[in-house]
Amino acid sequence: MPNGSLDKFIHDGGSSTYRHLGWDALYQIAVGIARGLEYLHRGCNTRIVHFDIKPQNILLNEDFCPKICDFGLAKLCPQKESIISLVGARGTVGYIAPEVFSRNFGGISHKSDVYCYGMMVLEMVGGRKNISVEVDGTSEIYFPHWVYKHLELDEELGFHGVIDDEANASARKMIIVGLCCIQTDPSQRPSMSRVVETLEGSPESLQIPPKPFLFSPSRSPVECSTTLMP
C-alpha cells in the first residue's frame, strides 16, 4: 500500500517518516477499520476472527483508506457459534483481550477483536502506545486509565491538533467507543455493527463507560452505556 501501515502515522518514536494525520483522517480511518471488522464478523458466510488488530496490521492506500492485513492468527468459526476454542493465547501484547490469555474472564469470541480495536483506537487518539506510558515525567501509567481519569474529571485532554468543535467531537467519540470496546467482560463490549453506528452518530448521547475491572480491582465490572450495547 502506498502509505504503508497506520503505526507510522500515530507513533513518533523519533522516526523521520512520522507524519501526524488530521483528526478527520484519523476518524475516517477508525470508521473504515470498524466497517472492515464488521464485514469479517457478519458479512462473510463464515465468521472470521482476526485476533491481531493493531496499527501495524492496518495498511493505508493512496487515499488513506484502511485495509486490514495479516490474517496469520485468524480463525474461522461457524456463524451460529459464538465461543471459539483456542489452545494458548494469540495476539500482540497490549492488544490481547483478557479472555484470550485467561479463560477466567469469559469465552473467546468475535468480541476479542472488539477489544483489540478499542485499544488501537485509544492509541490513535493518544498518539502513544497503550502500555508503559510516561505521564508528567515522573511515573508510568496504563494509557486508557489516564484517558478515563481525565474524562471523569472533565479535564482537557490536550491532544495534538484538536482545534475546533468538530475535531473535539470526533476525538471524544473515538475515546468513548474505545473505552466501551475494552470492557473486561466480553458480553459488555459492543458489536462492531454497533461501533460503526455509534461512530457515525451524534456524540451528545454518549456516556462515559465504566472503568474496566483490570484498572480498578476494588470495583466489579458493570454494564456499559446502553448506547453501545450489542
C-alpha positions as CSV (number, residue, x, y, z in Angstrom):
1,M,0.0,0.0,0.0
2,P,1.3,3.5,-0.9
3,N,1.1,4.9,2.6
4,G,2.3,1.8,4.4
5,S,0.9,0.9,7.9
6,L,-1.0,3.0,10.3
7,D,1.6,2.8,13.1
8,K,4.0,5.2,11.4
9,F,1.3,7.9,11.4
10,I,0.4,7.7,15.1
11,H,3.7,6.9,16.8
12,D,6.5,9.5,16.6
13,G,9.3,7.4,18.1
14,G,11.9,9.9,16.6
15,S,11.3,8.5,13.1
16,S,11.9,10.8,10.2
17,T,9.0,9.2,8.3
18,Y,6.4,10.1,11.1
19,R,3.6,12.4,9.9
20,H,0.7,13.3,12.1
21,L,-2.7,12.8,10.4
22,G,-5.5,15.3,10.9
23,W,-8.5,14.4,13.1
24,D,-10.8,13.9,10.2
25,A,-8.4,11.5,8.6
26,L,-7.9,9.5,11.9
27,Y,-11.7,9.4,12.4
28,Q,-12.4,8.2,8.9
29,I,-9.7,5.5,9.3
30,A,-11.3,4.4,12.6
31,V,-14.7,4.1,10.9
32,G,-13.1,2.2,7.9
33,I,-11.4,-0.3,10.2
34,A,-14.7,-0.8,12.1
35,R,-16.5,-1.5,8.9
36,G,-13.9,-4.0,7.9
37,L,-14.2,-5.9,11.1
38,E,-18.0,-5.7,10.9
39,Y,-17.7,-7.4,7.5
40,L,-15.4,-10.1,8.9
41,H,-17.8,-10.8,11.8
42,R,-21.1,-10.5,10.0
43,G,-20.7,-10.2,6.2
44,C,-18.8,-13.4,5.4
45,N,-20.5,-16.7,5.0
46,T,-18.2,-18.0,7.8
47,R,-17.3,-15.6,10.5
48,I,-13.6,-14.6,10.7
49,V,-12.0,-13.5,13.9
50,H,-8.7,-11.8,13.3
51,F,-7.1,-11.8,16.8
52,D,-4.3,-9.4,15.9
53,I,-5.8,-6.0,15.2
54,K,-3.2,-3.4,15.7
55,P,-1.8,-0.3,13.9
56,Q,1.0,-2.4,12.2
57,N,-1.7,-4.6,10.6
58,I,-3.7,-1.7,9.1
59,L,-2.4,-0.7,5.7
60,L,-3.4,2.7,4.1
61,N,-3.9,3.2,0.3
62,E,-3.2,6.4,-1.6
63,D,-6.4,7.9,-0.1
64,F,-5.7,6.7,3.4
65,C,-8.5,4.1,3.2
66,P,-7.6,1.4,5.7
67,K,-7.1,-2.3,4.7
68,I,-6.9,-5.0,7.4
69,C,-3.9,-7.3,6.7
70,D,-2.0,-10.3,8.2
71,F,-4.5,-13.0,8.9
72,G,-1.9,-15.4,10.2
73,L,-3.6,-15.7,13.6
74,A,-7.2,-15.5,12.3
75,K,-9.7,-18.3,13.0
76,L,-12.8,-19.3,11.1
77,C,-15.9,-20.1,13.0
78,P,-19.4,-21.0,12.0
79,Q,-21.7,-18.0,12.1
80,K,-24.0,-19.5,14.8
81,E,-21.2,-20.4,17.2
82,S,-20.2,-17.5,19.4
83,I,-17.5,-19.2,21.5
84,I,-14.1,-20.2,19.9
85,S,-11.8,-22.9,21.2
86,L,-8.2,-22.0,21.3
87,V,-5.1,-23.7,22.7
88,G,-2.9,-21.0,24.2
89,A,-3.1,-17.2,23.7
90,R,-2.7,-15.4,20.4
91,G,-2.2,-11.8,19.5
92,T,0.1,-8.9,20.4
93,V,0.9,-7.7,23.9
94,G,-1.0,-4.5,24.6
95,Y,-4.0,-5.5,22.4
96,I,-4.9,-9.1,23.6
97,A,-8.3,-9.3,25.2
98,P,-8.3,-10.6,28.8
99,E,-10.3,-13.8,28.0
100,V,-7.7,-14.8,25.4
101,F,-4.9,-15.2,27.9
102,S,-7.1,-16.3,30.8
103,R,-10.4,-18.1,30.4
104,N,-11.5,-16.8,33.8
105,F,-12.6,-13.6,32.1
106,G,-15.1,-15.4,29.8
107,G,-15.3,-17.2,26.5
108,I,-13.3,-16.3,23.4
109,S,-15.4,-14.9,20.6
110,H,-15.5,-12.1,18.0
111,K,-15.7,-9.7,21.0
112,S,-11.9,-10.4,21.4
113,D,-11.4,-8.5,18.1
114,V,-13.6,-5.7,19.6
115,Y,-11.1,-5.4,22.5
116,C,-8.2,-5.1,20.1
117,Y,-10.0,-2.5,18.1
118,G,-10.7,-0.4,21.2
119,M,-7.1,-0.5,22.3
120,M,-6.0,0.5,18.8
121,V,-8.4,3.4,18.7
122,L,-7.2,4.8,22.0
123,E,-3.7,4.5,20.7
124,M,-4.8,6.5,17.6
125,V,-6.3,9.2,19.7
126,G,-3.4,9.5,22.1
127,G,-0.6,9.1,19.6
128,R,1.2,6.9,22.0
129,K,1.4,3.2,22.9
130,N,-1.1,1.8,25.4
131,I,1.5,0.3,27.7
132,S,4.2,1.8,29.9
133,V,3.2,5.4,29.1
134,E,5.2,8.0,30.9
135,V,3.0,10.7,32.4
136,D,4.3,14.0,33.7
137,G,7.8,12.7,33.5
138,T,7.5,11.0,36.9
139,S,5.6,7.8,36.6
140,E,4.2,5.2,34.1
141,I,0.5,4.5,33.8
142,Y,-1.7,2.5,31.5
143,F,-2.9,4.9,28.9
144,P,-6.6,4.0,28.8
145,H,-6.6,4.6,32.6
146,W,-5.1,8.0,32.1
147,V,-7.8,8.9,29.5
148,Y,-10.6,7.6,31.7
149,K,-9.4,9.7,34.7
150,H,-9.3,12.9,32.6
151,L,-12.8,12.2,31.2
152,E,-14.1,11.6,34.7
153,L,-12.7,14.9,35.9
154,D,-13.9,16.6,32.7
155,E,-10.3,17.8,32.2
156,E,-8.8,19.0,28.9
157,L,-7.1,16.1,27.2
158,G,-4.7,18.3,25.3
159,F,-4.4,16.1,22.2
160,H,-2.3,17.4,19.4
161,G,-4.2,19.1,16.6
162,V,-7.6,19.4,18.2
163,I,-8.5,22.9,17.1
164,D,-12.3,23.1,16.6
165,D,-15.6,21.7,17.9
166,E,-15.9,19.1,15.2
167,A,-12.4,17.7,15.8
168,N,-13.1,17.6,19.6
169,A,-16.4,15.8,18.9
170,S,-14.6,13.2,16.7
171,A,-11.9,12.7,19.3
172,R,-14.4,12.3,22.1
173,K,-16.4,9.7,20.1
174,M,-13.3,7.7,19.4
175,I,-12.3,7.8,23.1
176,I,-15.7,6.7,24.5
177,V,-16.1,4.0,21.8
178,G,-12.5,2.8,22.6
179,L,-13.3,2.6,26.3
180,C,-16.5,0.7,25.7
181,C,-14.7,-1.8,23.5
182,I,-12.1,-2.6,26.1
183,Q,-14.6,-3.6,28.8
184,T,-13.2,-6.6,30.7
185,D,-16.4,-8.7,30.4
186,P,-16.7,-9.7,26.7
187,S,-20.5,-9.5,26.9
188,Q,-20.3,-5.9,27.8
189,R,-18.4,-4.9,24.7
190,P,-20.4,-3.6,21.7
191,S,-20.6,-5.5,18.4
192,M,-18.7,-3.9,15.5
193,S,-22.0,-3.1,13.9
194,R,-22.9,-1.0,17.0
195,V,-19.4,0.6,16.9
196,V,-19.9,1.8,13.3
197,E,-23.4,3.1,14.2
198,T,-22.1,5.0,17.2
199,L,-19.1,6.5,15.4
200,E,-21.3,7.8,12.6
201,G,-24.0,9.0,15.1
202,S,-24.2,12.1,17.3
203,P,-21.8,12.4,20.2
204,E,-24.3,14.1,22.5
205,S,-25.9,10.8,23.7
206,L,-22.6,9.1,24.5
207,Q,-21.9,8.4,28.2
208,I,-18.5,7.6,29.8
209,P,-18.5,3.8,30.2
210,P,-17.5,2.0,33.5
211,K,-13.8,1.7,34.2
212,P,-12.7,-1.9,33.2
213,F,-12.1,-4.2,36.1
214,L,-8.5,-4.7,35.3
215,F,-7.8,-1.0,36.0
216,S,-9.6,-1.0,39.4
217,P,-9.7,-4.3,41.2
218,S,-11.9,-2.9,44.0
219,R,-14.8,-2.4,41.6
220,S,-16.8,-5.1,39.8
221,P,-17.4,-4.6,36.1
222,V,-20.8,-3.2,35.4
223,E,-22.8,-2.8,32.3
224,C,-21.6,-0.4,29.6
225,S,-23.7,2.5,28.5
226,T,-26.8,1.2,26.6
227,T,-25.9,3.5,23.7
228,L,-23.1,1.0,22.8
229,M,-24.6,-2.4,23.9
230,P,-24.8,-5.1,21.2
